[in-house]
């Protein structure tokens, strides 16, 4: 059954993959924006998560809100509070929140903010679903790409990642949005757990650059938590490997 769906963060990497999939499924999709934009295949609705301005109107009539917007922790808690208040004042839609695997066991400020947002969603008295995913392929590629002018590529030693493809996360969110609220659903991880340095070497091979990769021991509790694997999940729901991602049209910032 087609639903009215509001998406926050619809212009981000995941949002750009999700919105067309929702439209293809027949849903009426509106995407939150802070300023007016030109018409598109979906509807833009103006609202500001930072202040709450316009959110009540944006949420009105929505059956589902998919909350993807993030500021890397700086304003996530306030934004989620404002969105929840707008949703409660509307028709109490199903609130779907995308989170990150391991946020309760990795000592990063951003993860603490995401965990605080999860708690807000859980206590919101709205119907809710939280999906946690591992790092995206795009993030691993980005870690390598920002070092493209260096003579070597540096990666943390003894750290493993389980990257997942954003298109598969988007597909899972479409499935969640079509169903009833399910609270915490199983974590979603990529199909492979690979050492950070090995992933970097694969990236360099894909872009045909020859340079050494150095696995560097880094200090800090967050790195120790990563080395302990707290950000990994036994649920390898994804099927697209990092090498598949690199071989596809989406590698290095191009959309597939």
N, C-alpha and C positions, 0 to 999 in steps of 0.2 A: 504494500500500500504506500502510495506517495505521501511524503511528509513535508511539512514546512521546517527547514533546517537553517539555523544561523551558525555561521562558522567564524570564529575569531582566529586571527593569524592566517587568514586565507591567502595572503600574498607571500607567505614564507615557502620554503622548499617543500615541506609536507603539504601545506595548504594548496599549492599549485598542482600537486598530484591528486589531492582529495576532491577538490571542487568539481573537476570534470567527471570524475567517477560518480559522484552524487547526482549530477545532472543526467548522466547516461542511465542511471537507475530510475529516473523519472521524478526525483524529488524537486521541490521548489526551493532553491538555494539562495540565501542572501549572505553576503560577506560584509563583516564589519570593517569600516574604514574611518579614520579620523577626519578625512576631508572628502569633499565631493569628487567623484571620478566619472569618467565617461561611461556610458552604458556598455554592458558586456553580456555574455550569455547568461550570467546570473545577475541578481540585483545587488547593488551596493547600498548599504545602510550606514548612516553616519552616527558615530558614537565614540566616546573616549573612555577607554578602560581606566585610565589614570585618574580621571575626575568623576566618572560615572555619568557625565553629561551625554544625553541622547540614548543611553542604554535601555531605558524602559521602552522607548518606542521601537528600538531595534529588536528587542526580545518579544514584543507583543505578537501573539499569534503563533509563535514558534512551537513546534512539537518537540524539537530536539535542538540543543545547543552543543556544538562541538568546540571545545575550548583548547585551541592550539597556541594562542598568542603567548609570547614570553619575552622578557627583557633581560634574559640571562640572570634572573634572580633579583635585580634591582627593584623592580616594581611589581613583581608577579603576585605577591600576597595581596596588595591593595587592589590590583586589577581583578583578581579572583573574587575578593570580597564585593567589589562593585558589581561584577557580573552576577553573582549569586543574588544580591539584593534586587537587581533588575528582574531576574528570572522569577523570584518569589512574588514580585509585584505584578508579573504578567500571568501566564496560565500554568505556572509550575511545570515547565518542560523537562524532559529527560536531559540531564547535564552529563556530557561525556568529556572526560578529562584525560589528556595524554600525559603520561609521566615517564619516569626513567627507572629502569631496573637498578636496584641496589641503593636507592637514595636514603634508606634508613641505616645503611652500614658503610657509607663512604663519606669521609669528612671534607666535603666541599660546601662552600657557602651556597652555591647554586642548588645543590641537592637539598640542603636544608630548607631553602625557599620552596622547592617543589614539594617536599614532604609537608610543609606547612599548608600549601595549597590543597594537597590531598585531604588533610584533616578538615579544612574548611568545606570541601565538597562533601565529605562523609557526614559532617554535622549540619549540612544545609537544610535538611528536611525536604529536599527535592529528590525525585527519583534520579539515581546517579549510577554511572559506570566509570571505572578507572582502568585504563590500559597502560601498563608499563612496557616500554620497549628498550632494547639495548641501543648502543650508538648506531647512527646511520652510516652507511658506506660513505656518504658525502663528507661526514666529519673526518673520517680517517684520511680521505683524499685531501681534504683541506689542510690537515696537519702537515702533510707532505708539501702541498702546493705553496704554502706561505714561506717555505724554506728554499724555494726554487733558485734564489740568487746566491745561496750559500754553497761552498765547495763540497760540503757533506750534508747528509740528511740525518738529523738527530731524533732518536726515539727513546722513550724510557725503557730501561732494561728490565727483564723479567716481568713485563706487563703484557697481558694477553687481552685481546678484544674479540667481541662476537658481533660484528657489524651486521645490520639488517637493512634491507632495501626499503626506501621510503614508499615505493609503489605497493609493496606488500603490506606495510603498515596502513597505508591509505585504504587498501582493500578490506583490511580487518575493521577499520573504523566505519566503513560503509556497512558492513555486516552488523556491527554493534548498533549503529544508528537505526537500522531497520527493525531491530528487536526491542524487547522491553529492557528496562534498567536491570543490570546484572551485578552491580556493586564491583568488587575487585574481580576482574577476569584474569585468566592465566597470563603470565608474562609472555612477551613475544621477543624471541631472540633470533639471531641469524643462524645459518646452517653450520657455520664453522667457528671454532675458537682458535685464533692464530696469534702468534707473538707479534708485538707492535713492529719490531724491526723487519720481520718477514713480510708484513703487509706493506711496509714502505718499499722494500725491494720489489714487490710485485707492482706497485705504483710506478716506480722508476722504469721498470721493464716496459710497462704499458705505454709510457710517454717517450720511450726510446732515449732515455738519458742515462749516461754512465757516470755514476758517482758513488762513493762509499756510503754505507749506512752505519752509523755508530749507535750502538745501544748504550745509553748513558745511565748510570745509577743516580737516581734523584732522591733527595731527602724528603721527609714530611709524612704525616699520617695519611694523607689522601693517597699518596703513592703506595704506601704500605697496604692500604685497603684495596687498591687496584691489584697489587701483587697477590693479595689473598683471594682475589676473584670474586669479591662481593658484588661486582657489577655484571656478573655473568648469570645465565639461567640455564637449567637443563632442558627447558622447552625450546627446542630448535625449530620453531614454526616456520621461519623463512626458508625459502628454497634458492634464492638468488645469492650466489657467493660474491665475495669481493672481486674475484677475477672476472666473473660474469658482468658485474657492474662496470669494471674497467673496460671490458670489451664492448659494452653497449654504447648507444648514442648519448646516454646521460653522463658518461664519464667526463670529468674535468669541467663540470658546470653546464654542459649542454643538456637540454631537456629531451626526454624520451617520449 
